[in-house]
């Protein structure tokens, strides 16, 4: 029987041959997509070989970095102590998020501060620059910190980048396995493995590309028990997202179901965030994907549909659900397939079209356009399969109907707050000046730049606390330094949801300076807005679509013009000049949030729309 690698290579050739045949018979539009995919695959194979050969050539030319015997680190205290301080470490991270946190973790692990901390994706995009930086900083050891080596995307690519480092020692440290150290393969073997994995991923993409819309058969049965009703929830972003609005939204609505007496079973593709784990009764983790399926993030997302469907159907035998709940995600069809096979309604959490977001906010490489086509097809399937599309705003609801959702099934279910998690407001200590609070992931629409610039129009004793992390954080740090207000800002980085609420509760004013550009209306429903209200601190926010509808200027908040830093500063000044420094505004907002905007009420709204009971005797948590 041929070896697995040979079978993958043979299958890769079959895939390419089939693509060529399909291209000959396809329409002009589909032919262009197939051409783009073939071109991208060929370019990648060439880049892999080029990177390896270039690395070998540079190692020969530079005798001071000639090939050294590799000594892979093992789970041994030596690496925790920085090899007695002789090594100069570079650390690769799986995400651009949380680089300061990774730096602290690495310092504690190695006993010294790493000289370079870099996202692995940046190293993949610019291998030559990555190697040059390691030489420039005289790095002698490279470590990749991985949350879970068995589940991360870009598995072979990232390992190849570690192998290409011109250093004495290389290792991959798996944080999920008590800092187990995984040995790194050779450059040649990894380059060949990249080509084979590309063929495996190509097989997956090809199958989805040419597949007809023949989805799972629809059953006409109800498996849920009226005595002990279950919600079957799906979370596909394990390892990608740990904190933030997405986690708060899903965990909040699931907690709302539980507060109404329902039980919640969660299916995920990895270890779920702690906040989400606390919101459910049972967790089922799908089996890890084969390495080739995780060649790139999109191939892993496509493959995750099958794994999560199998795990969900197995879990449904033990916890028969009355409904399936899924957040709309790129390249996800698992929720629609599972609900059809179980014969129960699907509730699709709809924050926006992720295909629209990718088209307008992110890179537009040729291969990305291929996945956009598949994603658009999946998204149409999801909204047409859902019994309820729970859109967070009227603008988001319009976006769903434009894609193909039945308007009679679209329900506006705004974000909310989990009242149980919110601390009681306590008196603030007397202090000069004021402390402004903001939380977010530094997204395009979050307006953090407006908050930073507003400090230029406020007295020097007004400080700003920025809670959270994101890809654009470093740009904001540079902006603050350029404006001369960097020393007035505290950057907490990524912290837990409970810690974030505690930090915000100790601020004098909470700001939500959202911005929006473009012809389409703002479709967001910021989770932070409702948490701000429930914290009982005065809120200064943009007068922007739902934000302006939920808040009443001068009663529950002070509203300002979106994107205008002077207007934000004037709003903050207006609050601080009140005799009670906005205490009445905070009380009014808290009262309204706890009465009208809780996740329990939102869960009841969804259940009522499905004609399912909204109250059950509370069940003990498993």
matplotlib code that plots the C-alpha trace (Angstrom):
import matplotlib.pyplot as plt

x = [0.0, 1.5, 2.7, 0.4, 2.7, 2.7, -1.1, -1.4, 0.9, -1.1, -4.3, -2.9, -2.1, -5.7, -7.1, -5.1, -6.2, -9.8, -9.5, -8.1, -11.0, -13.5, -11.9, -12.4, -16.1, -16.9, -18.5, -16.2, -16.9, -16.1, -13.1, -11.6, -12.0, -10.4, -7.5, -7.0, -6.9, -4.4, -2.2, -2.2, -1.3, 1.6, 2.9, 2.9, 4.8, 7.4, 7.6, 8.2, 11.0, 12.5, 12.4, 14.2, 16.8, 17.4, 17.8, 20.3, 22.2, 22.4, 23.6, 26.4, 27.4, 27.4, 29.9, 29.0, 25.6, 26.7, 24.6, 24.8, 23.6, 20.1, 19.5, 15.7, 14.6, 12.6, 10.2, 13.2, 13.8, 16.8, 14.8, 12.8, 16.1, 17.2, 20.0, 21.8, 21.3, 23.5, 20.7, 19.1, 15.5, 13.1, 9.4, 6.9, 3.2, 0.2, -1.6, -0.8, -3.1, -1.6, 2.1, 2.8, 1.2, 3.3, 6.4, 5.7, 4.9, 8.1, 10.2, 8.8, 9.4, 13.0, 14.1, 14.9, 13.1, 13.0, 14.8, 12.2, 8.5, 6.8, 3.5, 4.2, 1.9, 4.3, 7.3, 5.5, 4.7, 8.3, 10.7, 13.7, 12.9, 12.3, 15.7, 17.4, 15.9, 17.0, 20.6, 20.5, 19.4, 21.9, 19.2, 20.5, 17.2, 13.7, 10.5, 7.0, 4.4, 1.4, -2.0, -2.5, -0.1, -2.7, -5.3, -3.6, -3.9, -0.9, 0.7, 3.4, 4.0, 4.7, 7.0, 8.9, 9.3, 10.8, 13.1, 14.3, 15.5, 19.3, 19.8, 21.3, 18.2, 14.5, 11.4, 7.7, 6.2, 2.7, 1.0, -2.0, 0.2, 2.0, 4.6, 5.6, 8.3, 7.7, 10.7, 11.1, 11.5, 14.2, 13.8, 13.8, 11.2, 9.0, 9.2, 8.1, 5.4, 4.1, 3.6, 1.8, -0.4, -1.2, -2.5, -4.7, -6.0, -6.6, -8.7, -10.9, -11.3, -11.9, -14.6, -16.4, -15.9, -17.5, -20.1, -23.7, -25.9, -26.8, -26.8, -27.8, -31.3, -34.0, -35.8, -39.2, -38.9, -38.3, -35.8, -36.0, -37.5, -40.1, -39.3, -35.5, -35.1, -31.6, -30.0, -27.2, -24.8, -21.8, -18.5, -16.0, -13.5, -11.7, -8.1, -8.8, -10.9, -10.5, -12.2, -14.1, -17.6, -18.1, -17.4, -19.5, -22.4, -22.5, -21.9, -24.4, -27.3, -26.5, -26.6, -29.9, -31.3, -30.0, -31.6, -34.9, -34.4, -32.9, -29.8, -27.0, -24.6, -21.7, -19.8, -16.5, -13.4, -11.0, -10.8, -13.5, -12.8, -13.4, -16.3, -18.0, -17.3, -19.0, -22.2, -22.9, -23.6, -21.8, -18.9, -18.0, -14.8, -14.5, -11.5, -8.5, -8.3, -5.6, -2.5, -3.1, -6.6, -5.0, -2.7, -4.3, -7.0, -9.7, -9.1, -9.3, -12.6, -14.0, -12.9, -14.3, -17.8, -17.6, -15.9, -18.3, -21.3, -20.1, -19.5, -22.8, -24.8, -23.1, -23.8, -27.4, -28.0, -27.1, -28.6, -31.5, -31.8, -34.9, -33.0, -29.5, -27.8, -24.9, -23.1, -22.7, -19.1, -17.1, -17.2, -19.5, -22.4, -22.4, -25.4, -27.6, -26.7, -27.1, -30.5, -31.8, -30.5, -32.0, -35.2, -35.0, -35.0, -31.8, -31.2, -28.6, -26.9, -26.4, -24.1, -23.4, -22.5, -18.9, -18.5, -19.3, -16.8, -14.0, -14.7, -14.6, -12.1, -9.5, -7.0, -8.2, -5.6, -6.7, -7.0, -9.2, -11.6, -12.0, -13.0, -15.3, -17.2, -17.6, -18.4, -21.1, -22.8, -22.5, -23.9, -27.0, -27.5, -27.3, -29.8, -32.3, -32.0, -32.5, -35.9, -34.8, -32.1, -31.4, -30.0, -28.4, -29.8, -32.2, -29.3, -28.0, -31.5, -31.7, -28.3, -29.6, -32.7, -30.6, -28.6, -31.7, -33.2, -37.0, -38.0, -40.7, -37.9, -35.6, -35.9, -34.0, -32.3, -29.9, -27.0, -27.4, -25.7, -25.4, -26.7, -25.2, -21.6, -21.9, -20.6, -22.7, -21.5, -19.4, -18.3, -15.2, -12.3, -11.7, -9.1, -8.0, -8.8, -10.7, -10.1, -11.8, -12.5, -12.8, -12.8, -12.6, -10.5, -9.2, -11.5, -12.0, -15.3, -14.4, -13.1, -10.2, -8.2, -10.9, -10.6, -6.8, -7.0, -9.6, -6.9, -5.4, -8.6, -8.8, -6.9, -3.6, -5.0, -7.6, -6.2, -7.5, -7.6, -7.7, -8.8, -8.2, -6.0, -6.0, -4.0, -4.2, -3.1, 0.5, -0.6, -2.6, 0.5, 2.5, -0.3, -0.5, 3.3, 3.1, 0.4, 2.3, -0.4, 1.2, 2.1, -1.6, -2.8, -2.9, -2.9, -4.1, -3.8, -6.0, -7.6, -10.5, -14.0, -14.4, -11.1, -12.2, -15.5, -13.6, -11.2, -14.1, -16.1, -13.2, -13.4, -15.1, -16.5, -16.9, -16.5, -17.9, -16.7, -17.8, -17.1, -18.5, -17.6, -19.3, -22.7, -24.3, -25.8, -23.9, -25.1, -23.4, -24.8, -21.9, -21.9, -19.8, -22.6, -24.9, -22.2, -21.3, -24.9, -25.1, -21.9, -23.7, -21.0, -21.7, -21.4, -20.3, -21.1, -21.4, -24.8, -24.7, -27.7, -28.6, -26.3, -28.2, -31.5, -30.7, -29.3, -31.1, -28.9, -28.9, -30.9, -28.9, -25.8, -24.2, -24.2, -21.5, -20.8, -19.1, -15.5, -15.1, -12.5, -13.4, -17.1, -16.0, -13.9, -16.8, -19.1, -16.6, -16.2, -20.0, -20.2, -17.4, -18.9, -22.1, -22.4, -22.6, -20.1, -22.6, -23.8, -27.5, -26.8, -25.1, -28.0, -30.6, -28.6, -28.1, -31.8, -32.7, -30.1, -31.2, -34.9, -34.8, -31.5, -30.5, -29.6, -32.4, -34.9, -33.2, -33.3, -37.0, -37.5, -36.0, -37.9, -41.2, -40.5, -40.1, -43.2, -41.1, -41.7, -39.8, -39.9, -38.8, -37.8, -34.2, -31.9, -28.7, -25.6, -23.7]
y = [0.0, 3.4, 5.7, 8.5, 11.2, 9.4, 9.1, 12.8, 13.6, 11.4, 12.9, 16.4, 15.5, 14.1, 17.3, 19.5, 17.3, 17.6, 21.3, 21.6, 19.5, 21.6, 24.8, 23.6, 23.0, 25.8, 29.2, 32.2, 33.4, 30.0, 29.5, 32.7, 31.4, 28.1, 29.9, 32.1, 29.0, 27.1, 30.2, 30.7, 27.0, 27.1, 30.4, 28.9, 25.8, 28.0, 30.2, 27.2, 25.9, 29.4, 30.0, 26.8, 27.2, 30.8, 29.8, 27.1, 29.6, 32.2, 29.7, 28.7, 32.3, 33.3, 31.1, 32.5, 31.0, 27.8, 24.7, 23.7, 20.4, 21.0, 20.4, 20.4, 21.5, 19.1, 19.7, 20.5, 23.4, 24.5, 26.5, 28.2, 29.6, 31.0, 28.4, 30.2, 33.5, 32.6, 32.6, 35.5, 34.5, 35.4, 34.4, 33.8, 34.1, 32.6, 36.0, 39.7, 40.0, 40.1, 40.6, 42.4, 39.4, 37.0, 39.0, 38.7, 35.0, 34.4, 36.4, 34.2, 31.0, 31.7, 33.8, 36.8, 39.2, 38.0, 40.3, 39.8, 39.1, 38.6, 37.2, 34.0, 35.3, 38.3, 36.0, 33.9, 36.9, 38.2, 35.3, 37.3, 40.2, 37.8, 36.1, 39.5, 40.7, 37.7, 38.2, 41.9, 41.3, 38.4, 36.0, 32.5, 30.7, 30.8, 29.5, 29.4, 29.7, 27.7, 27.5, 24.0, 22.5, 19.8, 22.4, 25.5, 26.6, 27.1, 24.2, 23.2, 26.8, 28.0, 25.1, 25.8, 29.4, 28.2, 25.8, 28.6, 30.7, 31.1, 30.1, 27.4, 26.2, 26.0, 24.8, 24.9, 25.2, 23.9, 25.9, 23.6, 20.6, 22.1, 23.9, 20.7, 21.3, 19.9, 19.2, 21.0, 19.1, 19.7, 22.4, 20.0, 17.6, 20.5, 22.1, 18.8, 18.5, 22.0, 20.9, 17.7, 19.6, 22.2, 19.3, 18.1, 21.6, 22.0, 18.8, 20.2, 23.6, 21.8, 19.7, 22.7, 24.8, 22.3, 20.9, 21.4, 22.8, 19.4, 19.8, 17.5, 16.0, 17.7, 15.6, 16.5, 15.5, 17.2, 15.6, 18.0, 17.1, 19.6, 18.6, 19.2, 21.5, 21.8, 24.4, 23.0, 25.9, 26.0, 27.9, 27.5, 30.2, 28.3, 29.4, 32.4, 34.5, 34.5, 37.7, 40.5, 41.3, 38.0, 36.0, 38.3, 38.1, 34.3, 33.6, 36.3, 34.9, 31.3, 32.5, 34.1, 30.7, 29.1, 31.9, 30.9, 27.3, 25.9, 23.8, 24.5, 22.1, 23.6, 22.0, 23.7, 23.0, 23.5, 24.7, 27.4, 30.7, 30.6, 33.2, 30.9, 27.7, 29.3, 29.9, 26.3, 22.9, 20.5, 21.0, 18.7, 19.3, 18.1, 15.9, 17.7, 18.1, 16.4, 18.5, 19.0, 20.3, 23.0, 24.1, 27.6, 29.1, 28.9, 25.2, 24.6, 26.5, 24.5, 21.2, 22.2, 21.9, 18.1, 17.7, 19.9, 18.2, 14.8, 16.0, 17.7, 14.8, 12.5, 15.0, 15.3, 11.7, 12.5, 16.0, 16.1, 19.8, 21.8, 24.3, 24.9, 28.3, 29.5, 32.8, 33.6, 32.8, 32.8, 29.5, 27.9, 25.7, 23.4, 25.0, 24.8, 21.2, 20.1, 21.7, 20.1, 16.6, 16.9, 18.5, 21.4, 25.1, 27.1, 30.4, 32.3, 35.1, 37.8, 40.7, 41.3, 39.6, 38.3, 38.2, 41.9, 42.5, 40.6, 42.4, 45.9, 45.6, 43.0, 42.0, 41.1, 38.6, 36.4, 33.3, 35.3, 36.0, 32.3, 31.7, 34.8, 32.9, 29.8, 32.0, 33.8, 30.5, 29.2, 32.5, 32.3, 28.7, 29.7, 32.6, 30.6, 27.6, 29.6, 29.7, 32.9, 35.3, 37.2, 40.4, 42.9, 46.0, 47.1, 47.7, 44.2, 42.8, 44.6, 43.1, 39.6, 40.0, 41.4, 38.1, 36.0, 35.6, 35.4, 38.8, 37.1, 35.1, 38.1, 39.4, 42.4, 41.2, 43.9, 43.1, 43.3, 42.8, 40.0, 41.6, 38.9, 39.8, 43.5, 44.8, 47.2, 50.7, 52.0, 55.6, 56.7, 58.1, 61.8, 62.7, 65.6, 65.4, 62.4, 58.9, 58.0, 54.3, 52.5, 48.8, 47.1, 45.2, 48.3, 47.7, 50.0, 51.3, 51.5, 55.1, 54.6, 57.2, 59.7, 59.0, 59.4, 62.6, 64.0, 64.2, 67.0, 69.1, 68.1, 69.2, 67.4, 65.7, 63.8, 60.3, 57.5, 53.8, 51.6, 48.0, 45.3, 44.4, 44.1, 44.3, 48.1, 48.7, 49.5, 52.0, 53.7, 53.7, 55.4, 57.9, 58.7, 59.3, 61.5, 63.6, 63.9, 62.2, 58.7, 59.3, 60.0, 56.6, 53.2, 50.2, 47.1, 44.7, 41.6, 40.8, 38.7, 39.9, 40.2, 42.2, 44.5, 45.3, 45.9, 48.4, 50.2, 50.5, 52.5, 55.1, 58.5, 58.5, 55.7, 56.6, 54.9, 57.1, 54.8, 56.0, 54.9, 55.7, 54.6, 54.8, 52.0, 52.6, 51.6, 48.0, 47.5, 47.0, 47.5, 45.1, 47.6, 50.2, 48.0, 47.1, 50.8, 51.5, 48.7, 49.8, 53.0, 55.4, 58.3, 57.5, 59.7, 58.1, 58.8, 59.7, 56.9, 54.6, 52.2, 53.9, 57.1, 55.2, 53.4, 56.4, 59.6, 62.7, 64.4, 61.5, 58.3, 59.7, 62.6, 62.1, 63.5, 63.7, 60.6, 60.9, 64.4, 64.4, 68.0, 67.0, 64.0, 66.3, 68.7, 65.8, 64.7, 68.3, 68.7, 65.6, 66.7, 70.2, 68.7, 69.2, 65.4, 64.7, 62.6, 60.4, 60.9, 60.0, 56.8, 55.8, 56.4, 54.3, 51.5, 51.4, 51.2, 48.6, 46.2, 46.6, 46.5, 45.3, 42.0, 38.8, 37.0, 39.3, 38.7, 35.0, 35.2, 37.2, 34.5, 31.7, 33.6, 34.0, 30.2, 29.6, 27.7, 28.1, 30.9, 29.6, 26.3, 25.2, 26.0, 23.0, 22.5, 23.2, 20.1]
z = [0.0, -0.9, 1.9, 3.0, 1.5, -1.9, -1.8, -1.1, -4.0, -6.3, -5.1, -5.6, -9.3, -9.7, -8.2, -10.6, -13.5, -12.5, -12.1, -15.6, -17.0, -15.1, -16.3, -19.9, -19.4, -17.0, -17.6, -17.9, -14.3, -12.8, -15.1, -13.7, -10.1, -11.0, -12.8, -9.6, -7.4, -9.7, -9.9, -6.1, -5.5, -8.0, -6.5, -3.1, -4.1, -5.8, -2.7, -0.4, -2.5, -3.0, 0.8, 1.5, -1.2, -0.2, 3.4, 2.5, 0.2, 2.9, 5.4, 3.1, 2.4, 6.1, 7.9, 11.2, 10.8, 9.1, 9.7, 13.3, 14.8, 15.9, 19.6, 20.0, 23.4, 25.5, 28.4, 30.7, 33.1, 31.1, 28.6, 31.4, 32.7, 29.4, 29.3, 32.1, 30.3, 27.3, 24.7, 23.0, 22.4, 19.7, 20.3, 17.6, 18.5, 16.7, 16.6, 16.6, 19.6, 23.0, 22.1, 25.5, 27.3, 25.3, 26.1, 29.8, 29.5, 27.6, 30.2, 33.0, 31.0, 29.8, 32.8, 30.6, 28.2, 24.6, 22.2, 19.5, 19.6, 16.3, 14.9, 12.9, 10.1, 9.7, 9.4, 6.8, 4.7, 4.8, 5.4, 4.2, 6.6, 9.4, 9.0, 8.6, 11.9, 13.8, 12.5, 13.2, 16.8, 17.2, 18.1, 19.0, 19.8, 18.5, 20.2, 18.9, 21.7, 20.7, 22.4, 20.9, 18.4, 17.4, 16.4, 15.1, 11.5, 9.3, 11.1, 8.6, 7.4, 10.9, 11.7, 8.4, 9.5, 12.8, 11.0, 8.6, 11.6, 11.4, 15.0, 17.1, 18.8, 17.8, 19.6, 19.7, 23.1, 23.6, 26.3, 26.4, 27.4, 30.4, 28.2, 26.4, 23.9, 20.4, 18.2, 14.9, 11.7, 9.1, 6.4, 3.5, 5.0, 6.0, 2.5, 1.0, 3.7, 2.7, -0.9, 0.2, 2.7, 0.0, -2.0, 0.9, 1.5, -2.2, -2.3, 0.5, -1.3, -4.7, -3.2, -1.7, -4.9, -7.3, -4.9, -5.7, -3.0, -1.8, 1.9, 4.7, 4.5, 6.5, 9.1, 10.4, 14.0, 17.3, 19.6, 22.4, 25.7, 27.1, 30.7, 30.4, 27.3, 25.8, 23.5, 21.3, 20.7, 18.3, 18.8, 16.0, 16.9, 19.8, 19.8, 17.6, 20.0, 23.8, 25.0, 23.4, 22.1, 20.2, 23.4, 25.5, 23.0, 22.8, 26.5, 27.4, 25.3, 26.4, 30.1, 29.2, 28.1, 31.3, 33.5, 31.9, 33.0, 29.8, 29.7, 27.2, 25.5, 23.6, 20.7, 19.9, 17.8, 20.8, 24.3, 24.7, 26.4, 30.2, 29.9, 27.5, 29.4, 32.5, 30.5, 29.5, 31.2, 28.9, 26.5, 23.6, 21.8, 18.2, 17.3, 15.9, 12.2, 10.2, 9.6, 5.9, 6.5, 8.7, 6.0, 5.9, 8.1, 5.4, 4.7, 8.5, 8.7, 5.8, 7.4, 10.8, 9.5, 9.2, 12.5, 14.4, 12.8, 13.8, 17.4, 17.6, 16.4, 18.9, 21.7, 20.6, 21.5, 25.2, 25.3, 22.8, 21.8, 21.1, 19.1, 17.6, 18.2, 16.0, 15.5, 11.8, 10.9, 7.7, 5.8, 8.4, 7.4, 10.4, 12.2, 9.2, 8.5, 12.1, 12.5, 9.3, 10.3, 13.8, 12.6, 15.1, 14.5, 13.9, 15.6, 13.6, 15.6, 12.9, 13.7, 10.0, 6.8, 7.3, 3.6, 3.4, 6.3, 4.5, 1.2, 2.7, 5.7, 4.9, 2.3, -1.2, -2.4, -5.3, -3.1, -0.7, -3.5, -4.1, -0.5, -0.7, -3.4, -1.2, 1.9, 0.1, -0.8, 2.7, 4.1, 1.8, 2.9, 6.6, 6.4, 4.3, 6.7, 9.9, 11.7, 13.3, 12.1, 15.3, 13.8, 16.3, 14.6, 11.9, 9.5, 10.1, 9.5, 6.2, 5.3, 6.0, 3.9, 1.0, 1.1, 0.9, 4.4, 4.7, 6.2, 8.3, 10.0, 10.8, 14.3, 15.7, 18.9, 20.1, 22.3, 26.1, 29.4, 31.9, 35.1, 37.3, 36.1, 36.8, 40.1, 42.2, 41.7, 44.5, 45.3, 43.5, 45.5, 45.5, 42.9, 40.8, 37.1, 35.8, 34.4, 31.1, 30.3, 27.0, 26.1, 22.7, 20.2, 18.4, 15.4, 12.5, 13.9, 17.6, 17.4, 19.8, 17.7, 18.5, 22.2, 22.1, 20.1, 22.5, 25.2, 23.3, 24.0, 27.7, 30.8, 31.5, 34.6, 32.5, 31.8, 29.5, 30.3, 27.2, 27.9, 25.3, 22.5, 18.7, 15.5, 15.4, 18.9, 18.1, 15.5, 18.3, 20.6, 17.9, 17.4, 21.1, 21.2, 18.1, 19.7, 23.0, 25.1, 25.5, 29.1, 29.9, 28.7, 30.4, 28.1, 30.0, 27.1, 26.9, 30.3, 31.4, 31.1, 34.9, 35.2, 32.4, 34.2, 37.4, 35.6, 33.9, 37.2, 38.7, 35.9, 36.1, 32.6, 30.0, 26.4, 23.2, 20.4, 17.5, 13.9, 10.6, 7.0, 3.8, 2.2, 4.2, 7.6, 10.8, 11.6, 14.9, 18.4, 20.7, 23.7, 25.6, 25.4, 27.6, 30.0, 30.4, 31.2, 33.8, 35.5, 36.6, 35.4, 33.1, 29.4, 26.5, 23.2, 19.5, 18.1, 15.7, 14.6, 17.4, 19.9, 19.5, 19.7, 22.9, 24.8, 25.6, 25.6, 29.0, 30.6, 30.3, 28.5, 26.7, 22.9, 20.6, 16.9, 15.5, 14.5, 16.1, 18.9, 19.9, 20.3, 22.4, 24.6, 25.0, 26.0, 28.7, 29.9, 30.1, 32.3, 34.6, 35.1, 36.5, 40.2, 40.7, 37.9, 36.0, 38.9, 37.9, 34.3, 35.5, 37.8, 35.0, 32.5, 35.0, 35.9, 32.2, 31.3, 34.1, 33.3, 29.5, 28.2, 29.8, 28.1, 29.8, 28.1, 24.7, 25.2, 26.0, 22.9, 20.7, 22.4, 22.0, 18.3, 18.1, 20.2, 22.7, 26.5, 28.1, 31.7, 33.1, 36.6, 36.9, 36.5, 38.5, 36.6, 35.4]

ax = plt.figure().add_subplot(projection="3d")
ax.plot(x, y, z, "-o")
ax.set_aspect("equal")
plt.show()
